[in-house]
Amino acid sequence: MFTTLISVAQLQAIQSSGSPLAVFDCTFDLMNPTAGHAQYAEQHIAGAQHADLDQHLATHDASLRVNGGRHPLPQREVFATWLQSVGVNHDTQVVVYDRNGMNYCGRLWWMLKWCGHDAVAVLNGGFQAWLAAEGNVASGEEVASSDGNFTLREPLLKLVTTTTVAQHLNDSTQTLIDARGAPRYRGEVEPLDPVAGHIPGALNRPFNTNLNADGFFKSADELHAEFTALLGHAKAETVVHHCGSGVSAVPNVLAMEVAGFGHTALYAGSWSEWCNTRGLPCEKS
C-alpha cells in the first residue's frame, strides 16, 4: 500500500500486477478552469480518469459545503458518492497526478485521507515524469467499468475551521504555515482575494519549496531539516497548514508526512475565507 508518494516504476508494477488500482489526472489551471480537462483529453496516463478541482473536488452549493473560501470542500457524504461513481473500492490503491508540480492532485490525496482511505499516493514527478519514462498514454475520456463500494470511515487527517484558527491565534498550541508565494504572503500582491496579507503569526513555506530542480519531492532528510528550521521551537503536532483556498497547502501536509513528522492539520477555508470573515485581523510584512 502506498500512502504518500509513488514512483513511476512502482505505479507501472501495480498496473502489471492487476491489483485494484484507480488513477486520476487532476491537472487544472486557476486562470482557465477548462484547460485542465482539455489537457487530460489530449493525453493522459492510460487508464486514468479526470478529477476536476471545480467540479469534483470542491462545491459552490452552500447547502453541500463544509467551509467557505474560493474552493469549498464538499461534505464527505457527497464526495463519497462521487468516489463510488468513479469505481473506488475499499481495497483500491489510488494514484493521483497532475502537470502542476503535484499541487492540484494533492487535493484529491487529502480528501481521500479525510474520508478514511489510506491507500492513496501522489505520483512523484507528475505527468512529466511519466512521459520521461515513456509510460503508456491515452487520449479522450475514460470512465470506470463499474461503480465502487466505497463508504466513509474515520478521517485520517484533521480539518480545522476558521473559528478554531481564530480561537488559537498567537497560541502555542497552534502553528500556522502559509503555503502561498512570498509576495502574496507579505501582502505585496493579491491576484485572487479581496484583501492582501496573511493571518497574523503565520509562517511562510511556499508549496513549491518542497520540490527539487528536477520537479520531484526532495528527500525525507532534506524536508525534515527544512521544516525543523522553519518551526524552530514549535512542535510539529501543532501545525495547521493553509494557503489561498486550501489547495496548495496540501503539498506541505504531504511533505511533512514524507519527512517523518506524521499527520498535520489543514485549514481548508484558508486566506480566502479568513479575509472575507468580518472582524478577523490581517497582517502585512
C-alpha positions in Angstrom: 0.0 0.0 0.0 1.3 3.4 -1.0 0.2 6.3 1.2 2.4 9.3 0.4 4.4 9.2 -2.8 4.7 6.6 -5.5 7.3 6.4 -8.3 6.6 5.8 -12.0 8.2 2.4 -11.7 6.1 1.5 -8.7 2.9 2.6 -10.5 3.8 0.5 -13.5 4.4 -2.5 -11.3 0.9 -2.2 -9.9 -0.5 -1.8 -13.3 1.2 -5.0 -14.4 0.1 -6.9 -11.3 -3.6 -6.5 -11.9 -4.1 -5.3 -8.3 -7.1 -3.0 -7.7 -6.0 0.4 -8.9 -7.6 3.8 -9.8 -5.5 6.6 -11.3 -6.7 10.2 -11.5 -5.4 13.1 -13.6 -6.0 16.3 -11.5 -4.5 18.8 -14.0 -6.0 22.3 -13.5 -5.5 25.9 -14.3 -6.9 28.6 -11.9 -6.9 31.2 -14.6 -8.5 28.9 -17.2 -10.6 26.3 -15.4 -11.5 24.3 -18.6 -7.9 23.9 -19.6 -7.1 21.0 -17.3 -9.7 18.8 -18.8 -8.6 19.7 -22.3 -5.0 18.7 -21.4 -6.3 15.4 -19.9 -8.4 14.7 -23.0 -5.4 15.3 -25.3 -3.1 13.0 -23.4 -3.0 11.2 -20.0 -1.7 8.1 -18.3 -3.5 5.2 -19.9 -6.5 4.2 -17.7 -6.6 7.4 -15.8 -9.9 9.3 -15.2 -10.1 13.0 -14.8 -10.8 14.7 -11.4 -11.6 18.4 -11.8 -10.9 20.8 -8.9 -14.1 22.8 -9.5 -16.5 20.0 -10.4 -15.4 17.1 -8.3 -13.0 18.3 -5.5 -15.0 21.4 -4.5 -18.6 22.6 -4.4 -20.1 26.0 -4.6 -23.5 24.8 -3.4 -23.8 26.4 0.1 -26.0 23.5 1.2 -23.4 20.9 0.4 -20.1 22.6 1.6 -18.3 22.3 4.9 -16.3 25.5 4.7 -16.1 28.8 2.8 -13.4 30.3 0.6 -12.8 30.0 -3.1 -12.7 26.2 -3.3 -15.1 24.9 -0.5 -14.8 21.2 0.4 -18.0 19.2 -0.4 -19.5 17.3 2.5 -17.8 13.9 3.0 -21.0 12.1 2.0 -21.2 14.0 -1.3 -17.6 13.2 -2.1 -18.1 9.5 -1.1 -20.9 9.3 -3.7 -18.5 10.6 -6.4 -15.8 8.1 -5.3 -18.3 5.3 -5.8 -19.2 6.6 -9.3 -15.6 6.5 -10.4 -15.1 2.9 -9.2 -13.2 3.3 -5.9 -13.5 0.4 -3.5 -12.1 -0.2 -0.1 -9.1 -2.2 -1.4 -8.3 0.2 -4.3 -4.8 1.7 -4.5 -5.5 5.2 -5.7 -2.8 7.2 -7.5 -3.2 10.9 -8.3 -1.1 13.2 -10.5 -1.1 16.4 -12.4 1.1 18.6 -14.6 1.2 21.4 -12.0 4.1 20.5 -9.7 1.9 18.0 -7.8 -0.3 20.8 -6.5 -3.8 20.1 -7.5 -3.6 16.3 -7.2 -2.7 16.8 -3.6 -6.3 18.0 -3.0 -7.6 14.5 -4.0 -4.9 12.8 -1.9 -6.0 14.8 1.1 -9.7 14.3 0.5 -9.4 10.6 0.3 -7.5 10.6 3.6 -10.2 12.8 5.1 -12.7 10.2 4.1 -10.7 7.4 5.7 -9.0 5.9 2.7 -5.3 5.5 3.4 -4.2 3.8 0.1 -3.7 6.9 -1.9 -0.4 8.3 -3.2 0.9 11.2 -5.3 2.9 10.3 -8.4 6.3 11.8 -7.7 7.3 14.0 -10.6 3.8 14.1 -12.0 2.9 13.6 -15.6 6.2 14.9 -16.7 8.0 12.0 -15.0 5.6 9.6 -16.6 6.3 10.9 -20.1 10.1 11.0 -19.4 9.9 7.2 -18.6 7.9 6.6 -21.7 4.9 5.3 -19.8 1.7 4.3 -21.7 -0.6 7.2 -22.5 -4.1 7.6 -24.0 -6.4 10.3 -25.2 -10.1 11.0 -24.9 -12.3 10.3 -21.9 -12.0 7.3 -19.6 -14.6 6.1 -17.1 -14.8 3.3 -14.5 -16.1 0.0 -15.7 -18.4 -0.2 -12.7 -19.4 1.6 -9.6 -17.3 1.2 -6.5 -18.3 0.2 -3.0 -16.5 3.0 -1.1 -18.1 4.1 2.2 -16.9 6.6 4.7 -14.6 5.8 7.5 -13.0 7.8 10.3 -10.9 10.8 8.9 -7.2 10.1 8.9 -6.3 13.8 8.6 -7.6 16.8 10.6 -9.7 19.6 9.1 -9.6 22.9 11.0 -12.3 25.7 10.9 -11.9 29.4 10.8 -13.4 29.6 14.3 -10.7 27.2 15.7 -7.9 29.1 14.0 -9.2 32.4 15.4 -9.6 31.0 18.9 -5.9 29.8 18.9 -4.3 32.8 17.2 -1.0 33.5 18.8 -1.5 30.4 21.0 1.4 28.0 21.4 -0.9 25.1 20.6 -1.2 26.3 17.0 1.5 27.0 14.4 0.2 28.3 11.1 2.1 27.7 7.9 1.0 29.6 4.8 1.9 27.9 1.5 1.4 30.9 -0.8 4.3 32.6 -2.6 6.2 35.1 -0.5 4.9 38.3 -2.3 1.3 37.2 -1.6 2.1 36.3 2.0 3.7 39.7 2.6 0.8 41.4 1.0 2.7 43.0 -1.8 0.3 41.5 -4.4 -3.0 39.7 -4.3 -4.4 38.5 -7.6 -7.3 36.4 -6.3 -8.7 37.6 -3.0 -10.1 41.0 -1.9 -7.6 41.6 0.8 -3.8 41.3 0.7 -1.7 39.9 3.5 -1.6 36.9 5.8 -3.1 35.6 9.1 -1.1 37.2 12.0 1.7 34.9 13.2 1.7 32.6 10.2 5.0 31.3 8.9 5.6 31.2 5.2 6.6 28.0 3.3 5.7 28.2 -0.4 4.4 24.8 -1.6 6.9 24.5 -4.5 9.7 24.8 -2.0 9.2 21.0 -1.4 10.4 20.2 -4.9 13.9 19.8 -6.2 15.2 21.2 -9.5 14.0 18.1 -11.4 10.4 18.5 -10.2 10.4 15.7 -7.7 9.8 15.9 -3.9 13.0 16.5 -2.0 14.3 13.6 0.1 12.8 13.0 3.5 16.0 14.2 5.2 16.0 17.4 3.3 12.4 18.1 4.0 12.9 17.2 7.7 15.8 19.7 8.0 13.9 22.5 6.3 10.7 22.1 8.3 12.7 21.8 11.5 14.4 25.1 10.7 11.1 26.8 9.9 9.3 25.6 13.0 12.1 26.5 15.4 10.8 25.6 18.9 7.2 24.9 17.7 6.1 21.3 17.8 5.0 19.5 14.6 1.8 18.4 16.1 0.6 22.0 16.5 0.9 22.8 12.7 -2.1 23.9 10.7 -1.5 24.4 7.0 -3.3 26.9 4.8 -2.9 28.9 1.6 -5.3 30.9 -0.6 -8.2 28.4 -0.9 -7.0 25.2 0.8 -5.5 23.6 -2.2 -1.8 24.5 -2.5 -1.4 24.0 1.3 -1.6 20.2 0.8 1.9 19.7 -0.6 3.1 21.0 2.7 0.9 18.5 4.5 2.3 15.7 2.3 5.9 16.9 2.7 5.7 16.9 6.5 4.4 13.3 6.3 7.2 12.3 3.9 9.7 13.9 6.3 8.5 11.8 9.2 6.5 14.4 11.2 3.3 12.5 10.9 -0.2 13.9 10.2 -0.7 17.7 10.4 -3.9 19.7 10.1 -5.4 21.7 7.2 -7.4 24.9 7.4 -9.2 24.4 4.1 -11.0 27.8 4.1 -7.6 29.4 4.2 -6.9 33.1 3.4 -9.9 33.4 1.0 -12.3 32.6 3.9 -10.2 34.3 6.6 -10.0 37.7 4.8 -13.7 37.6 4.0 -14.8 37.0 7.6 -15.7 40.2 9.4 -13.6 41.2 12.3 -10.6 38.9 11.8 -7.2 40.6 11.8 -5.0 40.7 8.7 -1.3 41.4 8.7 1.3 42.6 6.1 5.0 42.3 6.4 
